[in-house]
Amino acid sequence: MAIAHINIGSNIGDRLALLGEAVAAVERELGVEAEVSAVVESEPWGFDSPNMFLNIGVNVEVGDLAPLELLYRLQAAQRSVDDSSHRKADGSYADRRVDIDLIALGEAVVDTAELTLPHPRMAQRDFVLRPMMELLPEWRHPISGLTAGEMLGRVV
């Protein structure tokens, strides 16, 4: 069974409740029970905002679900909780009630216009690596060979 590692974040509204709603939406959409990490609080990444993020890592078993189908289902789960845009008119990041990102799918390497796996910026984001290190300490990036803990040690 393939394990998908997902990161869920929120920086506006009742952040903790929204994280719970997002986990429930993922479970409903995929018909699985999720394993959830501890909550990590972090500064916004890639944009300025006074609103701190809460992030969690989520592992789900997805069987032989194709990567793009998994992405579409996660997008549907996200829209069911928060259908607002995560980008401003100029294309830059915006505050968000919920953001669900597919980080890794087992050993899969995908590089298409719609999806890149593992997530191309995961190694730069401590709020992704800390929950992943908790839930998947032995997982190794299929290209770099590094664990989440090793990548975290390189984040400046």
OpenMM code with the backbone's topology and positions (N, CA, C; nanometers):
from openmm import Vec3, app, unit

residues = "MET ALA ILE ALA HIS ILE ASN ILE GLY SER ASN ILE GLY ASP ARG LEU ALA LEU LEU GLY GLU ALA VAL ALA ALA VAL GLU ARG GLU LEU GLY VAL GLU ALA GLU VAL SER ALA VAL VAL GLU SER GLU PRO TRP GLY PHE ASP SER PRO ASN MET PHE LEU ASN ILE GLY VAL ASN VAL GLU VAL GLY ASP LEU ALA PRO LEU GLU LEU LEU TYR ARG LEU GLN ALA ALA GLN ARG SER VAL ASP ASP SER SER HIS ARG LYS ALA ASP GLY SER TYR ALA ASP ARG ARG VAL ASP ILE ASP LEU ILE ALA LEU GLY GLU ALA VAL VAL ASP THR ALA GLU LEU THR LEU PRO HIS PRO ARG MET ALA GLN ARG ASP PHE VAL LEU ARG PRO MET MET GLU LEU LEU PRO GLU TRP ARG HIS PRO ILE SER GLY LEU THR ALA GLY GLU MET LEU GLY ARG VAL VAL".split()
positions = [
    Vec3(0.0838, -0.1199, 0.0000),
    Vec3(0.0000, 0.0000, 0.0000),
    Vec3(0.0873, 0.1249, 0.0000),
    Vec3(0.0589, 0.2146, -0.0899),
    Vec3(0.1333, 0.3403, -0.0950),
    Vec3(0.0828, 0.4336, 0.0145),
    Vec3(0.1764, 0.5012, 0.0765),
    Vec3(0.1423, 0.6015, 0.1781),
    Vec3(0.1622, 0.7389, 0.1169),
    Vec3(0.0577, 0.8201, 0.1227),
    Vec3(0.0666, 0.9587, 0.0789),
    Vec3(0.0929, 1.0436, 0.2018),
    Vec3(0.1887, 1.1353, 0.1892),
    Vec3(0.2139, 1.2308, 0.2960),
    Vec3(0.1635, 1.3656, 0.2477),
    Vec3(0.0776, 1.4250, 0.3295),
    Vec3(0.0085, 1.5494, 0.2974),
    Vec3(0.0420, 1.6513, 0.4050),
    Vec3(0.0501, 1.7781, 0.3662),
    Vec3(0.0658, 1.8844, 0.4644),
    Vec3(-0.0571, 1.9725, 0.4558),
    Vec3(-0.1146, 2.0051, 0.5718),
    Vec3(-0.2317, 2.0914, 0.5778),
    Vec3(-0.1966, 2.2121, 0.6633),
    Vec3(-0.2268, 2.3319, 0.6112),
    Vec3(-0.1970, 2.4544, 0.6837),
    Vec3(-0.3163, 2.5481, 0.6871),
    Vec3(-0.3144, 2.6378, 0.7856),
    Vec3(-0.4183, 2.7392, 0.8006),
    Vec3(-0.3583, 2.8591, 0.8726),
    Vec3(-0.3895, 2.9816, 0.8231),
    Vec3(-0.3391, 3.0982, 0.8955),
    Vec3(-0.4443, 3.2061, 0.9194),
    Vec3(-0.5702, 3.1773, 0.8911),
    Vec3(-0.6781, 3.2707, 0.9275),
    Vec3(-0.7996, 3.1917, 0.9728),
    Vec3(-0.8819, 3.2557, 1.0537),
    Vec3(-0.9997, 3.1886, 1.1085),
    Vec3(-0.9599, 3.1062, 1.2303),
    Vec3(-1.0451, 3.0135, 1.2669),
    Vec3(-1.0172, 2.9225, 1.3779),
    Vec3(-0.9255, 2.8132, 1.3227),
    Vec3(-0.7954, 2.8420, 1.3217),
    Vec3(-0.6977, 2.7580, 1.2524),
    Vec3(-0.7023, 2.6124, 1.2966),
    Vec3(-0.7089, 2.5877, 1.4256),
    Vec3(-0.7085, 2.4502, 1.4754),
    Vec3(-0.8344, 2.3754, 1.4312),
    Vec3(-0.9494, 2.4400, 1.4409),
    Vec3(-1.0748, 2.3773, 1.3969),
    Vec3(-1.0709, 2.3521, 1.2461),
    Vec3(-1.0147, 2.4444, 1.1710),
    Vec3(-1.0062, 2.4276, 1.0257),
    Vec3(-0.9144, 2.3115, 0.9879),
    Vec3(-0.8062, 2.2932, 1.0627),
    Vec3(-0.7194, 2.1774, 1.0376),
    Vec3(-0.7982, 2.0477, 1.0585),
    Vec3(-0.8764, 2.0436, 1.1662),
    Vec3(-0.9594, 1.9256, 1.1926),
    Vec3(-1.0612, 1.9016, 1.0824),
    Vec3(-1.1236, 2.0087, 1.0341),
    Vec3(-1.2198, 1.9959, 0.9232),
    Vec3(-1.1503, 1.9436, 0.7976),
    Vec3(-1.0293, 1.9912, 0.7730),
    Vec3(-0.9563, 1.9485, 0.6539),
    Vec3(-0.9182, 1.8004, 0.6622),
    Vec3(-0.8742, 1.7551, 0.7796),
    Vec3(-0.8419, 1.6130, 0.7968),
    Vec3(-0.9674, 1.5288, 0.7724),
    Vec3(-1.0796, 1.5705, 0.8295),
    Vec3(-1.2051, 1.4977, 0.8103),
    Vec3(-1.2444, 1.4952, 0.6627),
    Vec3(-1.2233, 1.6053, 0.5912),
    Vec3(-1.2560, 1.6114, 0.4486),
    Vec3(-1.1674, 1.5165, 0.3680),
    Vec3(-1.0392, 1.5093, 0.4023),
    Vec3(-0.9476, 1.4163, 0.3348),
    Vec3(-0.9923, 1.2726, 0.3598),
    Vec3(-1.0234, 1.2418, 0.4845),
    Vec3(-1.0681, 1.1063, 0.5183),
    Vec3(-1.1954, 1.0694, 0.4421),
    Vec3(-1.2898, 1.1620, 0.4363),
    Vec3(-1.4153, 1.1382, 0.3630),
    Vec3(-1.3889, 1.1166, 0.2143),
    Vec3(-1.3106, 1.2044, 0.1565),
    Vec3(-1.2842, 1.2009, 0.0123),
    Vec3(-1.2115, 1.0735, -0.0289),
    Vec3(-1.1202, 1.0272, 0.0562),
    Vec3(-1.0402, 0.9096, 0.0224),
    Vec3(-1.0940, 0.7808, 0.0833),
    Vec3(-1.1874, 0.7915, 0.1764),
    Vec3(-1.2430, 0.6723, 0.2408),
    Vec3(-1.1415, 0.5997, 0.3277),
    Vec3(-1.0552, 0.6764, 0.3949),
    Vec3(-0.9501, 0.6186, 0.4784),
    Vec3(-0.9445, 0.6917, 0.6118),
    Vec3(-0.8697, 0.6331, 0.7044),
    Vec3(-0.8408, 0.6991, 0.8313),
    Vec3(-0.6996, 0.7557, 0.8234),
    Vec3(-0.6829, 0.8781, 0.8675),
    Vec3(-0.5544, 0.9461, 0.8582),
    Vec3(-0.4745, 0.9361, 0.9876),
    Vec3(-0.3441, 0.9332, 0.9725),
    Vec3(-0.2517, 0.9475, 1.0849),
    Vec3(-0.2051, 1.0928, 1.0824),
    Vec3(-0.2149, 1.1621, 1.1959),
    Vec3(-0.1911, 1.3061, 1.1999),
    Vec3(-0.0780, 1.3391, 1.2968),
    Vec3(0.0091, 1.4308, 1.2540),
    Vec3(0.1220, 1.4743, 1.3367),
    Vec3(0.0783, 1.5770, 1.4404),
    Vec3(0.1728, 1.6133, 1.5238),
    Vec3(0.1548, 1.7271, 1.6135),
    Vec3(0.1457, 1.8551, 1.5299),
    Vec3(0.0867, 1.9574, 1.5864),
    Vec3(0.0719, 2.0865, 1.5183),
    Vec3(0.2030, 2.1645, 1.5265),
    Vec3(0.2390, 2.2268, 1.4158),
    Vec3(0.3583, 2.3112, 1.4075),
    Vec3(0.3118, 2.4528, 1.3740),
    Vec3(0.3585, 2.5515, 1.4495),
    Vec3(0.3273, 2.6910, 1.4184),
    Vec3(0.4480, 2.7528, 1.3493),
    Vec3(0.4205, 2.8292, 1.2432),
    Vec3(0.5314, 2.8878, 1.1678),
    Vec3(0.4910, 3.0208, 1.1040),
    Vec3(0.5930, 3.0942, 1.0668),
    Vec3(0.5743, 3.2189, 0.9922),
    Vec3(0.5233, 3.1845, 0.8522),
    Vec3(0.4506, 3.2756, 0.7883),
    Vec3(0.4137, 3.2537, 0.6486),
    Vec3(0.5402, 3.2351, 0.5640),
    Vec3(0.5313, 3.1495, 0.4635),
    Vec3(0.6449, 3.1196, 0.3758),
    Vec3(0.6119, 3.1742, 0.2379),
    Vec3(0.7004, 3.2579, 0.1845),
    Vec3(0.6829, 3.3076, 0.0490),
    Vec3(0.5997, 3.4340, 0.0370),
    Vec3(0.5504, 3.4862, 0.1505),
    Vec3(0.4755, 3.6120, 0.1481),
    Vec3(0.4725, 3.6708, 0.2885),
    Vec3(0.4418, 3.7996, 0.2970),
    Vec3(0.4344, 3.8681, 0.4253),
    Vec3(0.2907, 3.8702, 0.4750),
    Vec3(0.2745, 3.8354, 0.6015),
    Vec3(0.1440, 3.8408, 0.6660),
    Vec3(0.1673, 3.8424, 0.8163),
    Vec3(0.0829, 3.9123, 0.8907),
    Vec3(0.0943, 3.9081, 1.0367),
    Vec3(0.0362, 3.7791, 1.0954),
    Vec3(-0.0254, 3.6973, 1.0127),
    Vec3(-0.0958, 3.5784, 1.0591),
    Vec3(-0.0071, 3.4548, 1.0521),
    Vec3(0.0199, 3.3960, 1.1681),
    Vec3(0.1008, 3.2753, 1.1766),
    Vec3(0.0222, 3.1551, 1.1243),
    Vec3(0.0941, 3.0598, 1.0682),
    Vec3(0.0335, 2.9361, 1.0202),
    Vec3(0.0369, 2.8289, 1.1280),
    Vec3(-0.0652, 2.7453, 1.1295),
    Vec3(-0.0616, 2.6165, 1.1960),
    Vec3(-0.0558, 2.5136, 1.0839),
    Vec3(0.0335, 2.4167, 1.0968),
    Vec3(0.0488, 2.3108, 0.9974),
    Vec3(0.0510, 2.1758, 1.0651),
    Vec3(0.0011, 2.0755, 0.9932),
    Vec3(0.0102, 1.9364, 1.0370),
    Vec3(0.0510, 1.8510, 0.9172),
    Vec3(0.1142, 1.7408, 0.9482),
    Vec3(0.1393, 1.6388, 0.8479),
    Vec3(0.0328, 1.5324, 0.8621),
    Vec3(-0.0045, 1.4712, 0.7503),
    Vec3(-0.1077, 1.3692, 0.7484),
    Vec3(-0.0609, 1.2558, 0.6582),
    Vec3(-0.0670, 1.1340, 0.7087),
    Vec3(-0.0373, 1.0155, 0.6283),
    Vec3(-0.1673, 0.9414, 0.6025),
    Vec3(-0.1856, 0.8982, 0.4775),
    Vec3(-0.2997, 0.8148, 0.4426),
    Vec3(-0.2539, 0.7036, 0.3488),
    Vec3(-0.3106, 0.5858, 0.3662),
    Vec3(-0.2841, 0.4759, 0.2742),
    Vec3(-0.3773, 0.4922, 0.1560),
    Vec3(-0.3217, 0.4908, 0.0345),
    Vec3(-0.4022, 0.5178, -0.0841),
    Vec3(-0.4049, 0.4025, -0.1833),
    Vec3(-0.3518, 0.2879, -0.1447),
    Vec3(-0.3560, 0.1721, -0.2334),
    Vec3(-0.2894, 0.2019, -0.3660),
    Vec3(-0.3605, 0.1726, -0.4748),
    Vec3(-0.3030, 0.1942, -0.6075),
    Vec3(-0.3624, 0.3173, -0.6763),
    Vec3(-0.4153, 0.4100, -0.5973),
    Vec3(-0.4715, 0.5337, -0.6513),
    Vec3(-0.3629, 0.6095, -0.7282),
    Vec3(-0.3934, 0.6469, -0.8513),
    Vec3(-0.2972, 0.7196, -0.9346),
    Vec3(-0.2679, 0.8563, -0.8746),
    Vec3(-0.1433, 0.9048, -0.8887),
    Vec3(-0.1064, 1.0339, -0.8293),
    Vec3(-0.1987, 1.1491, -0.8682),
    Vec3(-0.2364, 1.1612, -0.9955),
    Vec3(-0.3237, 1.2724, -1.0352),
    Vec3(-0.4642, 1.2576, -0.9769),
    Vec3(-0.5151, 1.1372, -0.9694),
    Vec3(-0.6458, 1.1165, -0.9079),
    Vec3(-0.6405, 1.1538, -0.7597),
    Vec3(-0.5310, 1.1185, -0.6929),
    Vec3(-0.5133, 1.1577, -0.5534),
    Vec3(-0.5115, 1.3097, -0.5415),
    Vec3(-0.4373, 1.3762, -0.6279),
    Vec3(-0.4329, 1.5229, -0.6266),
    Vec3(-0.5731, 1.5805, -0.6424),
    Vec3(-0.6496, 1.5306, -0.7393),
    Vec3(-0.7846, 1.5832, -0.7631),
    Vec3(-0.8739, 1.5631, -0.6409),
    Vec3(-0.8612, 1.4506, -0.5748),
    Vec3(-0.9429, 1.4249, -0.4560),
    Vec3(-0.9018, 1.5160, -0.3403),
    Vec3(-0.7721, 1.5409, -0.3266),
    Vec3(-0.7267, 1.6330, -0.2223),
    Vec3(-0.7736, 1.7754, -0.2524),
    Vec3(-0.7731, 1.8136, -0.3787),
    Vec3(-0.8241, 1.9459, -0.4162),
    Vec3(-0.9731, 1.9565, -0.3845),
    Vec3(-1.0483, 1.8489, -0.4082),
    Vec3(-1.1912, 1.8483, -0.3750),
    Vec3(-1.2108, 1.8610, -0.2240),
    Vec3(-1.1288, 1.7908, -0.1471),
    Vec3(-1.1366, 1.8012, -0.0012),
    Vec3(-1.1083, 1.9444, 0.0430),
    Vec3(-1.0068, 2.0059, -0.0152),
    Vec3(-0.9730, 2.1435, 0.0198),
    Vec3(-1.0890, 2.2373, -0.0132),
    Vec3(-1.1458, 2.2246, -0.1322),
    Vec3(-1.2578, 2.3110, -0.1726),
    Vec3(-1.3791, 2.2933, -0.0813),
    Vec3(-1.3972, 2.1728, -0.0268),
    Vec3(-1.5121, 2.1496, 0.0608),
    Vec3(-1.4994, 2.2249, 0.1933),
    Vec3(-1.3766, 2.2586, 0.2295),
    Vec3(-1.3530, 2.3336, 0.3537),
    Vec3(-1.3337, 2.4821, 0.3245),
    Vec3(-1.2635, 2.5125, 0.2157),
    Vec3(-1.2302, 2.6516, 0.1816),
    Vec3(-1.2136, 2.6630, 0.0307),
    Vec3(-1.3090, 2.7261, -0.0345),
    Vec3(-1.3005, 2.7376, -0.1803),
    Vec3(-1.2446, 2.8720, -0.2265),
    Vec3(-1.1863, 2.9492, -0.1339),
    Vec3(-1.1281, 3.0774, -0.1728),
    Vec3(-0.9913, 3.0566, -0.2377),
    Vec3(-0.9481, 3.1544, -0.3150),
    Vec3(-0.8193, 3.1472, -0.3830),
    Vec3(-0.7050, 3.1628, -0.2831),
    Vec3(-0.5961, 3.0937, -0.3096),
    Vec3(-0.4764, 3.1056, -0.2263),
    Vec3(-0.3752, 3.2001, -0.2872),
    Vec3(-0.4169, 3.2689, -0.3911),
    Vec3(-0.3299, 3.3639, -0.4597),
    Vec3(-0.4009, 3.4981, -0.4719),
    Vec3(-0.3209, 3.6047, -0.4678),
    Vec3(-0.3721, 3.7383, -0.4928),
    Vec3(-0.3800, 3.7584, -0.6437),
    Vec3(-0.4390, 3.8700, -0.6857),
    Vec3(-0.4548, 3.8988, -0.8283),
    Vec3(-0.3202, 3.9002, -0.9013),
    Vec3(-0.2126, 3.9384, -0.8309),
    Vec3(-0.0804, 3.9445, -0.8950),
    Vec3(-0.0091, 3.8085, -0.8964),
    Vec3(-0.0744, 3.7051, -0.8445),
    Vec3(-0.0161, 3.5711, -0.8448),
    Vec3(0.0596, 3.5350, -0.7180),
    Vec3(0.0802, 3.6308, -0.6288),
    Vec3(0.1526, 3.6019, -0.5048),
    Vec3(0.0610, 3.5293, -0.4057),
    Vec3(0.1234, 3.4643, -0.3062),
    Vec3(0.0475, 3.3920, -0.2046),
    Vec3(-0.0396, 3.4851, -0.1233),
    Vec3(-0.1497, 3.4312, -0.0716),
    Vec3(-0.2418, 3.5063, 0.0135),
    Vec3(-0.2682, 3.4258, 0.1405),
    Vec3(-0.3204, 3.4930, 0.2433),
    Vec3(-0.3647, 3.4232, 0.3634),
    Vec3(-0.4696, 3.3205, 0.3227),
    Vec3(-0.4787, 3.2117, 0.4002),
    Vec3(-0.5756, 3.1080, 0.3647),
    Vec3(-0.6310, 3.0383, 0.4878),
    Vec3(-0.7568, 3.0004, 0.4750),
    Vec3(-0.8216, 2.9236, 0.5816),
    Vec3(-0.7674, 2.7814, 0.5833),
    Vec3(-0.7511, 2.7221, 0.4668),
    Vec3(-0.6988, 2.5859, 0.4574),
    Vec3(-0.6201, 2.5709, 0.3283),
    Vec3(-0.5070, 2.5046, 0.3395),
    Vec3(-0.4257, 2.4699, 0.2228),
    Vec3(-0.3842, 2.3247, 0.2403),
    Vec3(-0.4157, 2.2410, 0.1419),
    Vec3(-0.3803, 2.0992, 0.1459),
    Vec3(-0.2816, 2.0724, 0.0338),
    Vec3(-0.1620, 2.0281, 0.0700),
    Vec3(-0.0578, 1.9999, -0.0287),
    Vec3(-0.0150, 1.8544, -0.0227),
    Vec3(-0.0098, 1.7908, -0.1374),
    Vec3(0.0452, 1.6562, -0.1489),
    Vec3(0.1970, 1.6698, -0.1524),
    Vec3(0.2643, 1.6117, -0.0550),
    Vec3(0.4090, 1.6259, -0.0416),
    Vec3(0.4823, 1.5081, -0.1052),
    Vec3(0.4379, 1.3874, -0.0766),
    Vec3(0.5047, 1.2683, -0.1297),
    Vec3(0.4037, 1.1547, -0.1384),
    Vec3(0.4308, 1.0639, -0.2301),
    Vec3(0.3494, 0.9445, -0.2463),
    Vec3(0.4438, 0.8262, -0.2560),
    Vec3(0.4770, 0.7714, -0.1380),
    Vec3(0.5725, 0.6617, -0.1327),
    Vec3(0.7026, 0.7003, -0.2008),
    Vec3(0.7474, 0.6164, -0.2926),
    Vec3(0.8716, 0.6398, -0.3668),
    Vec3(0.8468, 0.7061, -0.5018),
    Vec3(0.7230, 0.7465, -0.5283),
    Vec3(0.6868, 0.7997, -0.6602),
    Vec3(0.7624, 0.9277, -0.6932),
    Vec3(0.8043, 0.9351, -0.8177),
    Vec3(0.8612, 1.0574, -0.8752),
    Vec3(0.7705, 1.0948, -0.9919),
    Vec3(0.7098, 1.2123, -0.9841),
    Vec3(0.6180, 1.2600, -1.0868),
    Vec3(0.6614, 1.4003, -1.1247),
    Vec3(0.6633, 1.4301, -1.2529),
    Vec3(0.6979, 1.5649, -1.2991),
    Vec3(0.6122, 1.5977, -1.4203),
    Vec3(0.4940, 1.6520, -1.3929),
    Vec3(0.4020, 1.6918, -1.4991),
    Vec3(0.3643, 1.8377, -1.4770),
    Vec3(0.2890, 1.8931, -1.5700),
    Vec3(0.2437, 2.0316, -1.5563),
    Vec3(0.1522, 2.0477, -1.4348),
    Vec3(0.0795, 1.9417, -1.3992),
    Vec3(-0.0155, 1.9501, -1.2880),
    Vec3(0.0418, 1.9102, -1.1535),
    Vec3(0.1432, 1.8246, -1.1532),
    Vec3(0.1896, 1.7671, -1.0273),
    Vec3(0.3375, 1.7340, -1.0337),
    Vec3(0.4094, 1.7715, -0.9287),
    Vec3(0.5486, 1.7325, -0.9107),
    Vec3(0.5604, 1.6648, -0.7752),
    Vec3(0.6120, 1.5424, -0.7763),
    Vec3(0.6341, 1.4669, -0.6530),
    Vec3(0.7748, 1.4108, -0.6533),
    Vec3(0.8383, 1.4102, -0.5374),
    Vec3(0.7975, 1.4797, -0.4155),
    Vec3(0.7838, 1.6308, -0.4394),
    Vec3(0.7126, 1.6956, -0.3490),
    Vec3(0.6879, 1.8392, -0.3608),
    Vec3(0.8202, 1.9118, -0.3836),
    Vec3(0.8275, 1.9975, -0.4853),
    Vec3(0.9562, 2.0577, -0.5222),
    Vec3(1.0178, 2.1514, -0.4187),
    Vec3(0.9393, 2.2045, -0.3260),
    Vec3(0.9940, 2.2968, -0.2255),
    Vec3(0.9913, 2.2404, -0.0838),
    Vec3(0.9654, 2.1114, -0.0712),
    Vec3(0.9548, 2.0525, 0.0632),
    Vec3(1.0827, 2.0694, 0.1441),
    Vec3(1.1987, 2.0584, 0.0799),
    Vec3(1.3265, 2.0645, 0.1513),
    Vec3(1.3572, 2.2034, 0.2063),
    Vec3(1.2796, 2.3035, 0.1672),
    Vec3(1.3001, 2.4411, 0.2137),
    Vec3(1.2043, 2.4789, 0.3264),
    Vec3(1.1123, 2.3898, 0.3613),
    Vec3(1.0028, 2.4259, 0.4509),
    Vec3(1.0046, 2.3425, 0.5787),
    Vec3(1.0487, 2.4049, 0.6873),
    Vec3(1.0537, 2.3312, 0.8135),
    Vec3(0.9151, 2.2865, 0.8587),
    Vec3(0.8108, 2.3623, 0.8240),
    Vec3(0.6751, 2.3268, 0.8648),
    Vec3(0.6221, 2.2047, 0.7888),
    Vec3(0.6897, 2.1657, 0.6829),
    Vec3(0.6601, 2.0400, 0.6127),
    Vec3(0.7486, 1.9287, 0.6689),
    Vec3(0.8749, 1.9583, 0.6889),
    Vec3(0.9716, 1.8566, 0.7292),
    Vec3(0.9523, 1.8078, 0.8732),
    Vec3(0.9183, 1.8974, 0.9653),
    Vec3(0.9014, 1.8549, 1.1048),
    Vec3(0.7878, 1.7530, 1.1203),
    Vec3(0.6683, 1.7784, 1.0645),
    Vec3(0.5642, 1.6754, 1.0740),
    Vec3(0.6004, 1.5480, 0.9972),
    Vec3(0.6659, 1.5615, 0.8842),
    Vec3(0.7041, 1.4439, 0.8068),
    Vec3(0.8055, 1.3603, 0.8836),
    Vec3(0.8986, 1.4263, 0.9509),
    Vec3(0.9983, 1.3563, 1.0314),
    Vec3(0.9298, 1.2768, 1.1437),
    Vec3(0.8237, 1.3330, 1.2011),
    Vec3(0.7484, 1.2641, 1.3063),
    Vec3(0.6757, 1.1409, 1.2522),
    Vec3(0.6097, 1.1559, 1.1378),
    Vec3(0.5252, 1.0490, 1.0850),
    Vec3(0.5989, 0.9467, 0.9984),
    Vec3(0.7014, 0.9918, 0.9272),
    Vec3(0.7747, 0.9040, 0.8343),
    Vec3(0.9257, 0.9197, 0.8530),
    Vec3(0.9771, 0.8870, 0.9712),
    Vec3(1.1188, 0.9138, 0.9978),
    Vec3(1.2147, 0.8366, 0.9067),
    Vec3(1.1735, 0.7236, 0.8534),
    Vec3(1.2610, 0.6412, 0.7697),
    Vec3(1.2470, 0.6720, 0.6199),
    Vec3(1.1439, 0.7502, 0.5814),
    Vec3(1.1221, 0.7800, 0.4397),
    Vec3(1.2422, 0.8548, 0.3836),
    Vec3(1.2812, 0.8200, 0.2633),
    Vec3(1.3906, 0.8888, 0.1955),
    Vec3(1.3395, 0.9477, 0.0652),
    Vec3(1.3807, 1.0712, 0.0401),
    Vec3(1.3468, 1.1387, -0.0845),
    Vec3(1.4010, 1.0537, -0.1989),
    Vec3(1.3163, 1.0146, -0.2956),
    Vec3(1.3621, 0.9229, -0.3996),
    Vec3(1.4674, 0.9801, -0.4943),
    Vec3(1.4901, 1.1095, -0.4923),
    Vec3(1.5931, 1.1699, -0.5778),
    Vec3(1.7181, 1.2041, -0.4973),
    Vec3(1.7011, 1.2760, -0.3844),
    Vec3(1.8176, 1.3181, -0.3048),
    Vec3(1.8669, 1.2078, -0.2116),
    Vec3(1.7790, 1.1150, -0.1751),
    Vec3(1.8150, 1.0099, -0.0806),
    Vec3(1.8117, 1.0543, 0.0647),
    Vec3(1.7739, 1.1794, 0.0904),
    Vec3(1.7736, 1.2337, 0.2264),
    Vec3(1.6421, 1.2049, 0.2983),
    Vec3(1.6506, 1.1858, 0.4300),
    Vec3(1.5305, 1.1756, 0.5130),
    Vec3(1.4802, 1.3169, 0.5421),
    Vec3(1.3575, 1.3247, 0.5946),
    Vec3(1.3046, 1.4554, 0.6336),
    Vec3(1.3940, 1.5189, 0.7393),
    Vec3(1.4444, 1.4401, 0.8326),
    Vec3(1.5334, 1.4925, 0.9364),
    Vec3(1.6617, 1.5483, 0.8776),
    Vec3(1.7185, 1.4794, 0.7789),
    Vec3(1.8407, 1.5283, 0.7154),
    Vec3(1.8140, 1.6564, 0.6374),
    Vec3(1.6995, 1.6624, 0.5693),
    Vec3(1.6638, 1.7859, 0.4978),
    Vec3(1.6421, 1.8996, 0.5966),
    Vec3(1.5760, 1.8701, 0.7095),
    Vec3(1.5507, 1.9724, 0.8115),
    Vec3(1.6814, 2.0293, 0.8631),
    Vec3(1.7839, 1.9461, 0.8789),
    Vec3(1.9140, 1.9931, 0.9245),
    Vec3(1.9803, 2.0901, 0.8286),
    Vec3(1.9347, 2.0931, 0.7055),
    Vec3(1.9901, 2.1836, 0.6036),
    Vec3(1.9109, 2.3119, 0.5858),
    Vec3(1.7915, 2.3203, 0.6481),
    Vec3(1.7084, 2.4404, 0.6367),
    Vec3(1.7715, 2.5507, 0.7184),
    Vec3(1.7933, 2.6628, 0.6562),
    Vec3(1.8576, 2.7770, 0.7257),
    Vec3(1.7529, 2.8620, 0.7915),
] * unit.nanometer
topology = app.Topology()
chain = topology.addChain("A")
for resn in residues:
    res = topology.addResidue(resn, chain)
    for name in ("N", "CA", "C"):
        topology.addAtom(name, app.Element.getBySymbol(name[0]), res)
